[in-house]
């Protein structure tokens, strides 16, 4: 039988990873994790530069999305949910 917390971590990890890869420039994956400041930074850089900063934010989101998906559920929980590591 699975632990309800592990199901929640796994679902959040997958959601953050996919959003980081597909919508990384908007910082949606940061908002899902509860990192409002980091999410706003990514969103505002993309929007306020009229899209010029979007490729950089998109690459950051892509890298973070891949990192989220390659970690085990325990590693993901310890690094991004318990320790609140905001960037990479």
Beta strands, then each sheet from edge to edge (+ up, - down):
end
